[in-house]
Amino acid sequence: GVHLADTVSAVSNFVTQRLITKYYVDPNKIQVVYNSVEFNDKSMGFARERISDEEKMVLFLGRVTLQKGPDYFLDAAAKVCQVLPNVKFVIAGTGDMLPRMIERAAHLGIGHRVIFPGFVNRDEGDRLYRMADLFVMPSVSEPFGIVPLEAMKHGTPVIVSKQSGVSEIL
């Protein structure tokens, strides 16, 4: 289909390079159109929420799969725990790596500092974004990754991996 199309839309330069190198698409017919989220009165202006006045929260929200890098999130969490005693980490979502991540948190000695709420719906996700002091997307390979934009619309700072399309605009 991409060879017969007059124009091909890609969500990032990351995807553009894949189209060129893996599918041999003519680069002249590829146009990057970045994903976005709607900023409106409903998503903005909510008061920040807290786990507690003393504790900070770092959030991972997404599929708990190899592509999303939850193991890197936990490795970084373990390092943070060595120097900051008042940080909780939340891994929200489900996926094939969830049982291993629960075991890994225990193995790293940080199980008491990591919360695994499982699947969260849109409203619960929005609340987690508002509660988080930081959102982290450590994806190994991500064509775009819209969750950092969702976090930002709630005023939450983000850290994203360089291997994500969203890193091109953040």
C-alpha positions in Angstrom: 0.0 0.0 0.0 2.8 2.5 0.8 4.3 2.0 -2.6 1.1 2.8 -4.4 0.2 5.8 -2.1 0.8 9.3 -3.3 1.6 10.5 0.2 2.5 8.5 3.4 1.9 10.0 6.8 4.2 8.9 9.6 3.9 9.8 13.3 7.6 10.6 13.7 10.9 10.7 11.9 11.6 7.5 13.8 8.8 5.8 11.8 9.9 7.6 8.6 13.4 6.0 8.9 11.8 2.6 9.4 9.6 3.1 6.3 12.6 4.1 4.2 15.0 1.4 5.5 12.7 -1.6 6.0 10.0 -1.0 3.4 12.0 1.1 0.8 9.4 3.9 0.7 10.4 6.9 -1.3 11.4 9.5 1.3 9.9 12.3 -0.8 6.4 11.0 -0.3 6.6 10.7 3.5 5.2 13.5 5.6 5.5 13.5 9.4 2.4 14.4 11.3 3.0 14.2 15.0 0.3 12.9 17.4 -1.2 15.3 19.9 -3.6 15.6 22.8 -6.3 18.1 23.3 -5.7 20.7 25.9 -9.0 22.0 27.2 -10.6 23.3 30.4 -11.5 19.8 31.5 -8.0 18.5 31.4 -6.3 21.6 32.8 -6.9 23.5 36.0 -7.3 20.5 38.2 -5.6 20.8 41.5 -2.5 18.6 42.0 -3.2 15.6 44.2 -0.7 13.9 46.4 0.0 10.5 47.9 1.0 12.4 51.0 2.6 15.8 51.8 5.9 14.1 52.5 6.1 11.6 49.6 6.9 12.1 45.9 5.5 9.9 43.2 7.1 8.7 39.9 4.7 7.2 37.4 5.0 4.6 34.6 1.7 4.2 32.8 1.3 1.8 29.8 1.6 -1.8 28.7 4.0 -3.7 30.9 5.9 -5.2 28.0 9.5 -5.4 26.8 8.9 -2.6 24.3 7.9 -0.2 27.0 11.0 -0.7 29.2 9.4 -1.3 32.7 12.6 -3.1 33.7 14.6 0.1 33.1 12.0 2.0 35.2 12.6 -0.4 38.1 16.4 -0.2 37.7 16.2 3.6 37.9 13.8 3.4 40.8 16.2 1.2 42.8 19.0 3.9 42.3 16.6 6.7 43.3 15.7 4.7 46.4 19.3 4.6 47.5 19.4 8.4 47.9 15.8 9.5 48.4 13.7 7.8 51.1 10.4 9.6 50.3 9.6 8.5 46.7 7.0 6.0 45.7 6.9 4.4 42.2 3.7 3.4 40.4 3.7 1.0 37.5 0.1 1.3 36.1 -0.9 -1.1 33.4 -1.0 -4.8 32.5 1.1 -6.9 30.2 3.1 -10.1 29.9 6.0 -8.7 32.0 3.8 -7.6 35.0 4.4 -10.8 37.2 8.2 -10.5 36.5 8.2 -6.8 37.4 6.5 -7.5 40.7 9.2 -10.1 41.4 11.9 -7.8 40.2 10.8 -5.0 42.5 11.0 -7.5 45.4 14.4 -8.8 44.3 15.8 -5.2 44.1 14.6 -4.6 47.7 12.1 -1.9 46.7 8.9 -3.9 46.7 7.5 -1.7 49.5 8.1 1.4 47.4 6.5 0.2 44.2 2.7 0.2 43.7 1.2 -2.0 40.9 -2.5 -0.9 40.5 -2.9 -3.0 37.3 -5.1 -1.7 34.5 -6.4 1.9 34.9 -9.2 3.5 33.0 -9.0 7.0 31.5 -10.3 8.8 34.6 -8.0 6.8 36.9 -5.1 7.5 34.5 -5.8 11.2 34.6 -5.9 11.1 38.4 -2.5 9.3 38.5 -1.0 12.0 36.1 -2.2 14.7 38.5 -0.7 12.8 41.5 2.6 12.2 39.9 5.6 14.5 40.5 7.2 12.9 37.4 6.2 10.7 34.5 8.8 8.4 33.0 8.5 6.6 29.6 11.6 4.4 29.3 10.5 2.7 26.0 13.1 0.6 24.1 11.4 1.3 20.8 8.4 3.5 20.4 7.0 4.9 17.1 5.6 7.9 19.0 4.3 7.4 22.5 1.4 9.6 23.4 1.3 9.1 27.2 4.0 11.8 27.9 1.7 14.3 26.2 -1.2 13.1 28.4 1.0 13.6 31.5 2.0 17.1 30.3 -1.6 18.2 29.8 -2.0 17.6 33.6 1.1 19.6 34.4 3.3 16.6 35.1 7.0 16.8 34.1 8.1 14.0 31.8 11.3 12.0 31.0 11.2 10.0 27.8 13.7 7.7 26.2 15.6 8.8 23.1 14.2 5.8 21.2 10.7 7.3 21.1 9.1 9.4 18.4 7.8 11.8 21.0 11.4 12.7 22.0 11.6 14.5 18.6 9.2 17.2 19.9 9.8 17.2 23.7 
